[in-house]
Amino acid sequence: MDYKTLLNKLPKETELHYLNDCTQFFKENNLNINDYKKWNYMLFQYTIDDFDSTIKSLDNNNIDYTIKTDFLDLYYILIK
């Protein structure tokens, strides 16, 4: 799914990031970005206004995602 289409399916004001633009996040969390090649986009808990609404939008639109936690125990969402 392309960026604009995905963004339109998420709640307004959602800050969607291309995975390749998140290299600093991977460094800070001691993660190898190459291990996440099957994912295209990321959302970060601290930039989401309503986390539950975001998850509901992903589910309702059958968007493939997974939720993980970073070194601060904050959620981030990986999206295909």
mmCIF file of the C-alpha atoms, coordinates in Angstrom:
data_MODEL
# 
_entry.id   MODEL 
# 
loop_
_atom_site.group_PDB 
_atom_site.id 
_atom_site.type_symbol 
_atom_site.label_atom_id 
_atom_site.label_alt_id 
_atom_site.label_comp_id 
_atom_site.label_asym_id 
_atom_site.label_entity_id 
_atom_site.label_seq_id 
_atom_site.pdbx_PDB_ins_code 
_atom_site.Cartn_x 
_atom_site.Cartn_y 
_atom_site.Cartn_z 
_atom_site.occupancy 
_atom_site.B_iso_or_equiv 
_atom_site.pdbx_formal_charge 
_atom_site.auth_seq_id 
_atom_site.auth_comp_id 
_atom_site.auth_asym_id 
_atom_site.auth_atom_id 
_atom_site.pdbx_PDB_model_num 
ATOM 1  C CA . MET A 1 1  ? 0.000   0.000  0.000  1.00 0.00 ? 1  MET A CA 1 
ATOM 2  C CA . ASP A 1 2  ? 1.373   3.421  -0.820 1.00 0.00 ? 2  ASP A CA 1 
ATOM 3  C CA . TYR A 1 3  ? 1.982   6.132  1.762  1.00 0.00 ? 3  TYR A CA 1 
ATOM 4  C CA . LYS A 1 4  ? -0.940  8.407  0.874  1.00 0.00 ? 4  LYS A CA 1 
ATOM 5  C CA . THR A 1 5  ? -3.490  5.567  0.781  1.00 0.00 ? 5  THR A CA 1 
ATOM 6  C CA . LEU A 1 6  ? -2.335  4.250  4.131  1.00 0.00 ? 6  LEU A CA 1 
ATOM 7  C CA . LEU A 1 7  ? -2.322  7.686  5.704  1.00 0.00 ? 7  LEU A CA 1 
ATOM 8  C CA . ASN A 1 8  ? -5.898  8.261  4.535  1.00 0.00 ? 8  ASN A CA 1 
ATOM 9  C CA . LYS A 1 9  ? -6.998  5.083  6.337  1.00 0.00 ? 9  LYS A CA 1 
ATOM 10 C CA . LEU A 1 10 ? -5.516  6.195  9.655  1.00 0.00 ? 10 LEU A CA 1 
ATOM 11 C CA . PRO A 1 11 ? -6.899  8.778  12.094 1.00 0.00 ? 11 PRO A CA 1 
ATOM 12 C CA . LYS A 1 12 ? -6.276  12.403 11.185 1.00 0.00 ? 12 LYS A CA 1 
ATOM 13 C CA . GLU A 1 13 ? -3.012  13.904 12.388 1.00 0.00 ? 13 GLU A CA 1 
ATOM 14 C CA . THR A 1 14 ? -1.285  10.508 12.316 1.00 0.00 ? 14 THR A CA 1 
ATOM 15 C CA . GLU A 1 15 ? 2.454   10.829 11.890 1.00 0.00 ? 15 GLU A CA 1 
ATOM 16 C CA . LEU A 1 16 ? 3.430   7.999  9.559  1.00 0.00 ? 16 LEU A CA 1 
ATOM 17 C CA . HIS A 1 17 ? 7.120   7.329  8.915  1.00 0.00 ? 17 HIS A CA 1 
ATOM 18 C CA . TYR A 1 18 ? 8.892   5.428  6.191  1.00 0.00 ? 18 TYR A CA 1 
ATOM 19 C CA . LEU A 1 19 ? 10.927  2.710  7.823  1.00 0.00 ? 19 LEU A CA 1 
ATOM 20 C CA . ASN A 1 20 ? 14.076  3.814  5.995  1.00 0.00 ? 20 ASN A CA 1 
ATOM 21 C CA . ASP A 1 21 ? 13.741  7.275  7.549  1.00 0.00 ? 21 ASP A CA 1 
ATOM 22 C CA . CYS A 1 22 ? 13.954  5.802  11.069 1.00 0.00 ? 22 CYS A CA 1 
ATOM 23 C CA . THR A 1 23 ? 17.600  4.804  11.115 1.00 0.00 ? 23 THR A CA 1 
ATOM 24 C CA . GLN A 1 24 ? 18.302  6.776  14.296 1.00 0.00 ? 24 GLN A CA 1 
ATOM 25 C CA . PHE A 1 25 ? 15.512  4.917  16.102 1.00 0.00 ? 25 PHE A CA 1 
ATOM 26 C CA . PHE A 1 26 ? 17.062  1.578  15.129 1.00 0.00 ? 26 PHE A CA 1 
ATOM 27 C CA . LYS A 1 27 ? 20.498  2.705  16.284 1.00 0.00 ? 27 LYS A CA 1 
ATOM 28 C CA . GLU A 1 28 ? 19.189  3.958  19.632 1.00 0.00 ? 28 GLU A CA 1 
ATOM 29 C CA . ASN A 1 29 ? 17.399  0.667  20.213 1.00 0.00 ? 29 ASN A CA 1 
ATOM 30 C CA . ASN A 1 30 ? 20.310  -1.521 19.122 1.00 0.00 ? 30 ASN A CA 1 
ATOM 31 C CA . LEU A 1 31 ? 18.263  -2.986 16.285 1.00 0.00 ? 31 LEU A CA 1 
ATOM 32 C CA . ASN A 1 32 ? 19.428  -3.922 12.831 1.00 0.00 ? 32 ASN A CA 1 
ATOM 33 C CA . ILE A 1 33 ? 17.186  -2.181 10.299 1.00 0.00 ? 33 ILE A CA 1 
ATOM 34 C CA . ASN A 1 34 ? 17.908  -5.005 7.838  1.00 0.00 ? 34 ASN A CA 1 
ATOM 35 C CA . ASP A 1 35 ? 15.976  -7.385 10.094 1.00 0.00 ? 35 ASP A CA 1 
ATOM 36 C CA . TYR A 1 36 ? 12.845  -5.327 9.379  1.00 0.00 ? 36 TYR A CA 1 
ATOM 37 C CA . LYS A 1 37 ? 12.942  -5.272 5.594  1.00 0.00 ? 37 LYS A CA 1 
ATOM 38 C CA . LYS A 1 38 ? 9.470   -6.778 5.244  1.00 0.00 ? 38 LYS A CA 1 
ATOM 39 C CA . TRP A 1 39 ? 7.997   -3.647 6.895  1.00 0.00 ? 39 TRP A CA 1 
ATOM 40 C CA . ASN A 1 40 ? 7.523   -0.355 5.068  1.00 0.00 ? 40 ASN A CA 1 
ATOM 41 C CA . TYR A 1 41 ? 6.233   2.113  7.642  1.00 0.00 ? 41 TYR A CA 1 
ATOM 42 C CA . MET A 1 42 ? 6.358   2.923  11.342 1.00 0.00 ? 42 MET A CA 1 
ATOM 43 C CA . LEU A 1 43 ? 4.162   4.653  13.870 1.00 0.00 ? 43 LEU A CA 1 
ATOM 44 C CA . PHE A 1 44 ? 5.394   5.694  17.294 1.00 0.00 ? 44 PHE A CA 1 
ATOM 45 C CA . GLN A 1 45 ? 3.231   5.674  20.411 1.00 0.00 ? 45 GLN A CA 1 
ATOM 46 C CA . TYR A 1 46 ? 4.454   9.090  21.501 1.00 0.00 ? 46 TYR A CA 1 
ATOM 47 C CA . THR A 1 47 ? 3.234   10.690 18.247 1.00 0.00 ? 47 THR A CA 1 
ATOM 48 C CA . ILE A 1 48 ? -0.199  9.022  18.221 1.00 0.00 ? 48 ILE A CA 1 
ATOM 49 C CA . ASP A 1 49 ? -3.084  10.976 19.747 1.00 0.00 ? 49 ASP A CA 1 
ATOM 50 C CA . ASP A 1 50 ? -5.347  7.973  20.234 1.00 0.00 ? 50 ASP A CA 1 
ATOM 51 C CA . PHE A 1 51 ? -3.512  4.664  20.181 1.00 0.00 ? 51 PHE A CA 1 
ATOM 52 C CA . ASP A 1 52 ? -6.684  2.534  20.389 1.00 0.00 ? 52 ASP A CA 1 
ATOM 53 C CA . SER A 1 53 ? -8.280  4.378  17.488 1.00 0.00 ? 53 SER A CA 1 
ATOM 54 C CA . THR A 1 54 ? -5.157  3.857  15.405 1.00 0.00 ? 54 THR A CA 1 
ATOM 55 C CA . ILE A 1 55 ? -5.162  0.120  16.100 1.00 0.00 ? 55 ILE A CA 1 
ATOM 56 C CA . LYS A 1 56 ? -8.857  -0.041 15.281 1.00 0.00 ? 56 LYS A CA 1 
ATOM 57 C CA . SER A 1 57 ? -8.226  1.702  11.940 1.00 0.00 ? 57 SER A CA 1 
ATOM 58 C CA . LEU A 1 58 ? -5.450  -0.730 11.095 1.00 0.00 ? 58 LEU A CA 1 
ATOM 59 C CA . ASP A 1 59 ? -7.668  -3.695 11.961 1.00 0.00 ? 59 ASP A CA 1 
ATOM 60 C CA . ASN A 1 60 ? -10.758 -2.365 10.173 1.00 0.00 ? 60 ASN A CA 1 
ATOM 61 C CA . ASN A 1 61 ? -8.761  -1.815 7.004  1.00 0.00 ? 61 ASN A CA 1 
ATOM 62 C CA . ASN A 1 62 ? -7.035  -5.207 7.157  1.00 0.00 ? 62 ASN A CA 1 
ATOM 63 C CA . ILE A 1 63 ? -3.621  -3.608 7.308  1.00 0.00 ? 63 ILE A CA 1 
ATOM 64 C CA . ASP A 1 64 ? -0.806  -5.970 8.229  1.00 0.00 ? 64 ASP A CA 1 
ATOM 65 C CA . TYR A 1 65 ? 1.062   -4.678 11.279 1.00 0.00 ? 65 TYR A CA 1 
ATOM 66 C CA . THR A 1 66 ? 2.844   -5.706 14.451 1.00 0.00 ? 66 THR A CA 1 
ATOM 67 C CA . ILE A 1 67 ? 3.359   -3.878 17.739 1.00 0.00 ? 67 ILE A CA 1 
ATOM 68 C CA . LYS A 1 68 ? 6.676   -3.882 19.576 1.00 0.00 ? 68 LYS A CA 1 
ATOM 69 C CA . THR A 1 69 ? 8.264   -1.922 22.402 1.00 0.00 ? 69 THR A CA 1 
ATOM 70 C CA . ASP A 1 70 ? 11.420  0.126  22.357 1.00 0.00 ? 70 ASP A CA 1 
ATOM 71 C CA . PHE A 1 71 ? 14.084  0.470  25.046 1.00 0.00 ? 71 PHE A CA 1 
ATOM 72 C CA . LEU A 1 72 ? 11.860  2.960  26.929 1.00 0.00 ? 72 LEU A CA 1 
ATOM 73 C CA . ASP A 1 73 ? 8.946   0.501  26.884 1.00 0.00 ? 73 ASP A CA 1 
ATOM 74 C CA . LEU A 1 74 ? 7.014   2.683  24.453 1.00 0.00 ? 74 LEU A CA 1 
ATOM 75 C CA . TYR A 1 75 ? 5.091   1.046  21.653 1.00 0.00 ? 75 TYR A CA 1 
ATOM 76 C CA . TYR A 1 76 ? 5.958   1.326  18.016 1.00 0.00 ? 76 TYR A CA 1 
ATOM 77 C CA . ILE A 1 77 ? 3.979   -0.173 15.171 1.00 0.00 ? 77 ILE A CA 1 
ATOM 78 C CA . LEU A 1 78 ? 5.527   -1.737 12.081 1.00 0.00 ? 78 LEU A CA 1 
ATOM 79 C CA . ILE A 1 79 ? 3.305   -1.747 8.997  1.00 0.00 ? 79 ILE A CA 1 
ATOM 80 C CA . LYS A 1 80 ? 3.670   -3.600 5.693  1.00 0.00 ? 80 LYS A CA 1 
# 
